[in-house]
């Protein structure tokens, strides 16, 4: 397997894990949704904040390891 193939496999696994975690935390308090007739608008504010904090910590730890 080439280096590029391994990268695509890792990216795919990361997306699967993110999708599973997102489905667990997708409806937190602080996430707003508005429904007006057939239109629904969803603002995942709290979920976005938590995702940002987690990604910041992960990238910080990766930078310290290198």
Beta strands, then each sheet from edge to edge (+ up, - down):
strand 1: 32-36
strand 2: 39-43
sheet 1: 1+ 2-
end
